[in-house]
Amino acid sequence: MAAAMHRVGVIGLGIMGRRMITNLVQHGGFSDPCAWDPEPRACADAAVETPGLTIMDGADAVIAAADLVYIATPPLWHRNYAERAMAAGKPVYSEKPLGINVAESRALVTALEESGTPNVVNFIQAASRAVTLTEERIVDGSLGDITGADIIVHFARWPRDWQADADWLRFRDQGGYSREVLSHFLYVIQRLLGPATLVSATPVYPADPALCETHISATLDCNGVPVSVLGSSGGAGPDRVEMIIWGSHRSHRLHDWFLLQSSDGGEWQQEFPEVEDPRAQAFGFQLDNVAAWVEGRENILPSARDALMVQELVEAMLTGK
């Protein structure tokens, strides 16, 4: 029997929306996507990148034509489009955070659950081999006792150069790397170690009250395991994105999003050295799970409620509470 083909409607054609379309057309489980963005230039860029892409006249046209709706707009609009998809009876596949404040996101999660609308959120490491193997080794005891974890990110510039068109990322109301990047790792750490309690947090902001954080440090407790979080921006040098799970037998270092190293006390050794493009592989696994989700089959994607837990933690860190 041939695999089912699902049509994804993409709302928002910035970097994430266009990247999703690129991966959708390469995956065997999805038919021709349709898309829209309020900015004509974004629609034109997407059409050039993906010849034959169907650009619709508006968000409601995308929702009507799609089997499921992927929302890749700035956070200010996530709830609006999710509610419109929900009203049309379409499954919701959203970027995070769900809204621009916790109260708004809680209301959306309640509405999604009470309406029975299928929903998942695009934490991009959810189906990656790095996270899957780490989870397996924690469960089977290969790492031994988990003694702690570190999450560290640094960006020479924020937003990064390739995010120049997403100006909202530099502002405190929607943006910042804690919401955009640290959130992915806070999802992963809670999946691996259990719900996190915020012990302490110290955010640092620039003099301009409109701008997002420059530095943040925090300590979390995940079922008795201490987790340190450190973020910073500014300064010459390469960007750094990594998470280390320290085990008494073996430790895992997940770095550059999808790469995994392990150590039993010696130098870090690369896992999966045979994989030429870990990012493309991770997107493929993610979309395998999206197909399973929309078909009602077992999958490992996080729900809107999972995303809400992450957002609540991030917002508490950003206020230092």
C-alpha positions in Angstrom: 0.0 0.0 0.0 1.3 3.4 -0.9 2.0 5.9 1.9 -0.6 8.5 2.6 0.1 11.9 1.2 -0.7 14.9 3.3 -1.0 18.5 2.2 0.6 21.0 4.6 -0.5 24.6 4.6 2.3 26.9 5.6 1.5 30.3 7.2 4.6 32.4 7.4 7.4 32.4 4.9 10.4 33.6 6.8 13.4 31.3 7.3 11.5 28.6 9.2 8.5 28.5 6.8 10.7 28.2 3.7 13.0 25.7 5.4 10.0 23.6 6.2 8.7 23.7 2.6 12.1 22.6 1.4 12.0 19.5 3.6 8.4 18.8 2.9 8.9 18.5 -0.9 11.8 16.1 -0.3 9.8 13.8 2.0 7.6 11.0 0.7 4.7 11.5 3.0 3.6 14.9 1.9 2.0 16.3 -1.3 2.5 19.8 -2.7 2.4 22.3 0.1 0.4 25.6 -0.1 1.6 28.7 1.6 1.0 32.4 2.3 2.7 35.3 4.1 1.4 38.9 4.5 4.7 40.2 3.0 4.6 39.9 -0.9 8.4 39.7 -0.9 8.4 36.6 1.4 5.9 34.9 -1.0 8.1 35.8 -4.0 11.2 34.4 -2.3 9.5 31.2 -1.4 8.2 30.8 -4.9 11.7 31.2 -6.3 13.2 28.7 -3.8 10.5 26.1 -4.5 9.3 26.3 -8.1 5.7 25.3 -8.4 4.9 26.2 -4.8 1.2 27.2 -4.5 0.9 30.7 -3.0 -2.6 31.3 -1.7 -4.5 34.6 -1.3 -4.6 34.6 2.5 -4.3 32.5 5.7 -7.9 31.3 5.5 -7.3 30.0 1.9 -4.3 28.1 3.2 -6.3 26.6 6.0 -9.1 25.5 3.8 -6.8 23.8 1.3 -4.6 22.0 3.8 -4.8 18.7 5.7 -2.8 20.3 8.5 -1.6 23.8 9.2 2.0 24.7 10.0 2.3 28.1 11.7 5.7 29.8 11.2 4.9 33.4 11.8 6.3 35.6 14.6 4.9 34.6 18.0 2.4 37.5 18.0 0.3 35.7 15.5 0.6 32.1 16.6 -2.6 32.1 18.6 -4.6 33.9 15.9 -3.8 31.4 13.2 -4.0 28.4 15.5 -7.6 29.4 16.5 -8.5 29.9 12.8 -7.2 26.4 12.0 -9.0 25.0 15.0 -12.3 26.6 13.9 -11.8 24.9 10.5 -11.2 21.5 12.1 -7.6 21.3 11.0 -4.7 19.9 13.0 -2.3 22.5 14.3 1.5 22.2 13.8 3.0 25.4 15.4 6.3 27.0 16.0 7.0 28.0 19.6 6.2 29.9 21.8 2.5 29.5 21.5 1.9 33.2 22.3 3.5 36.4 23.5 2.7 35.8 27.1 1.9 32.8 29.3 -1.8 33.7 29.9 -2.4 33.8 26.2 -0.7 30.5 25.6 -2.6 28.8 28.5 -5.8 29.9 26.9 -4.8 28.5 23.6 -3.8 25.1 25.1 -7.1 24.9 26.9 -9.0 25.7 23.7 -7.0 23.1 21.7 -7.6 20.4 24.3 -11.3 21.2 24.9 -12.0 21.2 21.1 -10.0 17.9 20.6 -7.8 19.6 18.0 -4.7 17.5 17.2 -1.6 19.6 18.0 2.1 19.4 18.0 4.9 22.0 18.3 8.1 22.1 16.3 10.9 21.6 18.8 13.4 20.6 16.1 15.4 18.1 18.1 12.5 16.0 19.2 13.1 13.2 16.7 16.8 13.6 16.3 19.1 10.6 16.7 21.2 12.6 19.3 18.2 13.0 21.6 16.8 9.5 20.9 20.1 7.8 21.7 20.6 9.9 24.8 17.2 9.0 26.1 17.8 5.3 25.4 21.1 5.3 27.3 19.6 7.2 30.3 16.7 4.7 30.5 18.9 1.6 30.1 21.5 2.8 32.6 24.4 3.1 30.1 25.2 6.6 31.3 25.0 5.5 35.0 23.7 8.0 37.5 23.0 11.4 36.0 25.0 13.8 38.2 24.1 17.1 36.4 23.6 18.9 33.1 24.8 22.1 31.5 23.1 24.1 28.7 25.3 26.8 27.1 24.6 29.1 24.2 26.6 32.1 22.9 26.0 34.3 19.9 28.4 36.8 18.5 25.4 38.7 17.2 21.7 38.4 18.1 19.8 38.1 16.0 22.2 36.2 13.8 23.1 37.5 10.4 20.8 35.1 8.6 17.9 36.3 10.7 18.2 39.9 9.6 14.7 39.9 8.1 13.2 38.8 11.5 13.7 42.1 13.3 11.3 41.1 16.0 13.9 38.7 17.4 15.9 41.6 19.0 13.0 42.9 21.0 12.0 42.0 24.5 8.3 41.5 23.9 8.6 38.6 21.5 12.3 37.9 20.8 15.5 37.0 22.5 17.6 33.8 22.3 16.2 32.4 25.5 12.8 32.0 23.8 14.2 31.2 20.3 17.1 28.8 21.2 17.3 27.9 24.9 13.7 26.8 24.7 14.6 23.9 22.4 17.1 22.6 25.0 14.8 23.2 27.9 12.3 21.0 26.1 14.9 18.3 25.6 16.2 18.4 29.2 12.7 18.0 30.6 12.0 15.1 28.3 15.2 13.4 29.4 15.2 14.2 33.1 11.7 15.2 34.0 9.9 18.5 34.8 12.2 21.3 35.8 11.9 23.6 38.8 13.5 27.0 38.6 15.9 27.4 41.5 17.4 30.8 40.5 17.8 33.0 37.4 19.6 36.2 36.6 18.8 37.9 33.2 20.8 40.9 32.0 19.2 43.5 29.7 20.7 46.4 27.8 19.9 50.0 28.7 17.2 50.2 26.0 14.1 48.7 27.7 12.7 47.6 24.4 15.6 45.2 23.6 16.0 41.5 24.6 18.4 39.9 27.0 22.1 39.9 26.4 23.0 37.4 29.2 21.2 35.0 31.3 22.2 32.4 34.0 19.9 30.0 35.7 19.9 26.9 37.9 17.2 24.3 37.4 16.3 21.2 39.3 15.0 18.2 37.3 14.0 15.5 39.8 17.0 16.2 42.0 19.4 16.6 39.1 21.0 20.1 39.0 21.0 21.8 35.6 23.0 25.0 34.9 21.9 27.3 32.0 24.2 29.9 30.6 23.5 32.3 27.7 25.3 35.3 26.3 25.5 37.4 23.2 28.2 39.8 21.9 31.9 39.4 21.3 34.0 38.1 18.5 34.1 34.4 18.0 32.1 31.4 16.9 28.6 30.8 18.1 28.1 28.0 20.7 25.1 25.8 21.2 25.4 22.8 23.4 24.0 20.6 26.1 26.0 18.1 28.3 24.4 15.3 30.3 26.9 14.3 32.9 26.7 10.6 33.8 28.8 8.5 36.3 29.6 6.0 33.5 29.4 8.0 30.3 28.4 11.6 29.4 26.7 12.9 26.3 27.4 16.3 24.6 24.8 17.4 22.1 26.3 20.3 20.2 25.5 22.4 17.1 21.9 21.2 17.4 22.1 17.7 16.0 25.7 16.4 16.6 26.3 14.1 19.5 29.5 13.2 21.3 30.1 10.8 24.2 32.9 10.3 26.7 33.7 7.6 29.3 36.3 9.9 30.9 38.5 10.5 27.9 38.2 12.7 24.9 34.8 13.3 23.3 34.0 10.8 20.6 31.7 11.6 17.8 28.5 9.4 17.5 27.1 8.8 14.0 30.2 9.9 12.1 28.8 8.3 9.0 26.0 10.8 8.8 26.9 13.5 6.2 24.1 15.9 7.0 22.7 15.5 10.5 20.3 18.5 10.0 18.7 17.0 6.9 18.4 13.6 8.7 16.8 15.2 11.7 14.2 17.1 9.6 13.4 13.8 7.9 12.8 12.0 11.2 10.8 15.0 12.4 8.5 14.8 9.3 8.2 11.0 9.7 6.7 11.8 13.1 4.5 14.6 11.7 3.1 12.1 9.2 2.5 9.5 12.0 0.8 12.2 14.2 -1.6 13.4 11.5 -2.5 9.8 10.8 -3.2 9.1 14.5 -0.2 6.8 14.9 2.4 6.8 17.7 4.9 9.6 17.5 7.4 11.4 19.8 6.5 15.0 19.0 5.7 17.5 21.8 2.2 18.8 22.3 1.1 22.3 22.9 0.9 21.5 26.6 4.6 20.5 26.5 5.4 23.7 24.8 3.5 25.6 27.4 5.6 24.1 30.2 8.7 25.3 28.3 7.3 28.8 27.9 6.4 29.1 31.5 10.0 28.1 32.4 11.5 30.5 29.9 9.4 33.5 31.0 10.2 32.8 34.7 13.9 32.8 33.8 13.5 36.1 31.9 11.9 37.8 34.9 14.4 36.3 37.4 11.7 34.6 39.3 
